């Protein structure tokens, strides 16, 4: 017969085991997320990946114990419009066509709501010129925002028609505006829109490797000033907050945390304003 004291000890032991299981899961998730943060702005060009976070993703994430499994929140976004990314490729950067003295606005009509971005053609002319060109070609239409980081830094990454973090338009553009005083202290303020690239600070390789992938900062994020800031969100921060509130899930296939929300750019347009 089990005494009350033995029963109390059994319950205490089981409680401790569950606590240890939760802590082990939390440690695994932190390791995965730290790897994601380390490589969040890394993309692959021409089919060759840049392994900034090499060794972090050794094996797939383990399943959570049954008693701590979490159900993702409801998807707050609408169904994507019909269509597929066109995946066009070009051999070289488009010729300059934007007026550096003019103001340009990029509008992302997404399944989660519209986001408007004031583009800085004066400080990042070649980046803005590229986005003007790609949007005009319908390059961003029907593309999924494939990465959401909500630990350490707070960004939504988009612009890859492959949806894997390895896609690009076939050409690269140079880094610009890295001495912008808004980011020189190593903080990208909420509302910043900047380029992803393959730069590796440890080896000082991968400069001038921007393509089509970009990230939107929804909370102040500590990042070194290696990523071209080329725009500021003027409308739609509430859209990003809605996406962030839905959380993210680790996808071991692309070694990234993907948004639980279905974030698809139905249409991207750039207009002179």
N, C-alpha and C positions, 0 to 999 in steps of 0.2 A: 504493500500500500504506500502510495506517495504521500509524504507529509506536506503540510502547507509550506514549510520552509524549503523542501526540495522542489515543490512546484514553483515557488517564488524564484529560486535559483535557475530553474529551467527557463522560465519566462525572461529573466534578466539575460541569460546566455543567448537566447534567440534574438532578443532585442539588440544585443551587442553585435551578433552576427549580421543582422540586417543593416546595422549602422556601418559596419565594416564593408559590406557589399556596396552600399551607397557611396562610401568614400572611395572605394576602388573604381567604381564607375565614373565618379567625378574626376578622379585623377586621369583616367583614360581619356575622358572628354576634354580635359584641360590640355593634355599633350597633343591631341588632335587639333584643337582650336589654336594652340600656340603655333603649331606648324602651319595652320591656315593663315594666321596673322603674319607669320614670317614670309609666306609666299603669296600673300593676298593680291599683290599688284603685279605679280609675275605672269606673263603670258608666253606662249611659244609661238615662234614665227618660222615659217618655212618648214614646219614639221619637226623642229628640234627644240626640245624643252630646255629651259634654264632652271637648274635645280638649286635654287637658293635655299630651299628647306630640305635638302637631301638628307635622307636618313630619318626624318621625322615620321613618315608614314610607313612604318615597317609592319606590313600586315593590315588587315581590315579591322575596323573597330568591333569590339566584342558586343554581344547583345546585352541589354540591361537585365538585371534580375527582375523577376516577375513583379515583385512588390514595389519596385521603383520605376517601372515602365511608364512613359509619359505619352499621352495622346496629343498629337499636334492640334492646335486650335483650328477652328473653321477657317477656310480660305476666304479672305476678305475681298478677293478680286473677282472680276467677271471673266467669262470665257473669252479666249483670244478670237480676234477676227479671223476669218478663213484666209489661208495663204501660208506660204513657206518663205524663209529667207532666200534671197536670190543668190547669195554666196559669190557675187561677181569678184573677179580678180583683175588687178592692173599691175603692169610691170614697173611703173614709176609714179611718183607723186604728181598730182595734178598741177597744172600751171596756175599761177596766182590769178585769181579773178575777184577777190574781195577787196573792198576799199578800206584801208586801215584807218581812215578817218570816220568811217560810218559805224553805226550801231547795228548789231545783229542779234536776233533772238532765235534760239532753238526751242521748238516745242516737241515734247515727247508725249504722244497720246498713248498711254499705257492702259492695260486692263485694270489697273488699280486707281486710275485717275490721271489727269494731265499734269505735267511738270514743265515749267517754262524756265529757260536759262538765258541770262544775258551773257553773250559771248564777248570776249575781250580781243577784238581784232587788232588793236593797237599793240598790245603786249605779247600776243601769241598769234601772229598773222598766219603762219603756215599751218598751225593746228586748226584755227578757225576756217581757213581756206579748205582744208581737207574735210572737215565736217560738213561744210557747205556743199562740197562736191558729193560726198557719200550720201548725204541726205537726199540730194537731188537725184541720185541714182537709185533711191529706194533701198539702199544697202541695209539700213537699220530696221526696216519694216519687217514685222513678224519675228523679230529676234527676242530671245528670252534673256532677261537679266539673270545671270547664272550664279552669282555669288553674293552672299550677304554675310558680313562680319559684324557680330554684335558682342564681341569680347575684345577688350584691349583697344581696338580701333572700331569705328562705326561707319561702314561704307557699304553701298550697294554697287556692284560692278556689272556693267552692261557692255554692249557693242560687239559681241562675238557671235556671228551667225552660226557657228558650230555648237555654241552653248557649252563648251568644255573648258574655256580659258586658253585654248590653243589656236583660235581663229584670228584671221586678219585679212586686210584687203590686198595683200601681195606686195605692198610697198611700205616703207617706214618714213617717219617724219622726225625732224630733230627736236630735242628738248628745247623748251622756250620758257622764259619768265620764271626761271628758278630762283631769281633774286627778288621776287615779289616780297615786299616787306610783310605781307599778310601771312606768309608761310616760312619766312627765313628763320624763325625761332623754333622750328620743328613742330609746329601745330598747324594742321589744316582745319580752319574754322568750319563750323556747321554751315552748309549751303555751298561750299566749294565744289566745283566740278573740275576734275583733273585727269590726266592721261595715265593709264597703266603702261608699264614698259618692262624690259628685261634687265634693267640695270642691277648689277651685283656690286654692292659697296665694298665687299671684302676683296674682290679682285679688280675693282674699278673697270669692269667690262660691261658692255651693254648700253652704253650711252646712245642717244639718238635712235632709239628702237621703238618709238611709239607707232601704233598702227591704227586700229579702230576701237580698241577697248578703252573704256573710261570708267571713272568711279564718281559717285555722288556721296558727299559726306553729310550724314544726318545728325551727327553730334561732333563737337570738337574732337579731333583725333591727333594723337602724337605720331607724326611721321616725319622722317627726314625730308628736306626739300629736294627730292630727286624726281618729282612727278609734276609735269607741266600743269600749272593751274591756268585754265583758259576760260572759265565761266563761273557765274554765280547764280544759284537758284533764286528766282524772284517770285515764283508761284509753285506750290506743290510740296512744301515741306511736310504738310499734313499727310500727303500721300506716302512719303518715305516713312513717316512715323507709323502709319498703318501697316506698312510692309514689315517694319522692324518689330512691331508688337506681335506679329504672327510668328516670329522666331525663325530659326534655321535648323537644318538637319545636315549632319556630315554625310557627304557622298564620297566614298572611298575611290570611286572610279575616276573622278576628276580631282581628287584630293582638295576638296573645298567644302565649305558650308553653304548649302544652297538655301534660298528662301523657301519657307513653307508656303508663302503666298505665290500664286501663279502670276509672275511679273513678266509680261510680254509687251514689247513696244509694237503696238499695232501700226503706228505711223510716226516717222520723225520728219520734221520740216525745219528749215532755216529760212528766215526772212530778214530783209533789211528793214530796220525800223528807224 
